[in-house]
Amino acid sequence: MLPFLQLILVREGSGMVEWSDERSTVSEGMAFLILPEVWHRYRPDPERGWTEDWCELRGDMIDLWVEKGVFQDRVFRPETDCFRRMADLHQCVHDPQSSPAANAALAMAVLAGVVYHVADPRARRKKTYKLDKMSKARKLLAEGSTVVDVAKQVGCSPPTLNRLFHELMGISPKAYAQQIRFSRSEALLAGGSLSIKEIAAELGFNSPNHFSAQFKHLYGISPQHWRENLHASPLPPELGRTRFS
């Protein structure tokens, strides 16, 4: 049993996946999900083997969606975009210049494609509509737009945007924007070329003291201390490509 959600895409070959209540054959172009703390086993076909892409997704949003029962169908055939997005995620995570925020955005894109296919077909159109709004809102917030401006641009009221974020991500738009802001602060601090004062200005804080106080509130240490000790930032999604035969 795994403590996280694992997505496995079968690029080539075939095999079998089994849970306590279900057994399925999977082949090229199919995908399956392993839910947290759920018994399972799988194996490639002894003669053909298979080539798989996989990623591990964890966090409050994953826990919320598992709790809501979003991942009812565990075996499905995603569109080719899902494989492309997974390849983009691989490339981004292994790029030393990539930021945690960029990795998280790509992981969300992969997950959005999964949710589209495993949700109740009758709810797909509504969920796709919500995910499209969410995707646009996340992009705008990452670019520094205010919650009020984002709501206007995605065509809803601030309270509706707030409900949408809580439904799909378990946090408010303001909290998400703060996560993005401090993910950027990690990258700027790790880069080492800007002073704390310059980073505070870059991120739009009123003063270096305000930035330092907010950073310490979230991380438990000052930004300067974080920089000096290269305090570990949140882990990106784990992923890989494996050939079994």
Sequence and secondary structure as in RCSB ss.txt:
>XXXX:A:sequence
MLPFLQLILVREGSGMVEWSDERSTVSEGMAFLILPEVWHRYRPDPERGWTEDWCELRGDMIDLWVEKGVFQDRV
FRPETDCFRRMADLHQCVHDPQSSPAANAALAMAVLAGVVYHVADPRARRKKTYKLDKMSKARKLLAEGSTVVDV
AKQVGCSPPTLNRLFHELMGISPKAYAQQIRFSRSEALLAGGSLSIKEIAAELGFNSPNHFSAQFKHLYGISPQH
WRENLHASPLPPELGRTRFS
>XXXX:A:secstr
  SSEEEEEEEEEEEEEEETTEEEEEETT EEEE TT  EEEEE TTT EEEEEEEE SHHHHHHHHTT     E
E   HHHHHHHHHHHHHHT TT  HHHHHHHHHHHHHHHHHHHS HHHHHHHHHHHHHHHHHHHHHHTT  HHHH
HHHHTS HHHHHHHHHHHHSS HHHHHHHHHHHHHHHHHHH SS HHHHHHHTT S HHHHHHHHHHHHSS HHH
HHHHT       EEEEEEE 
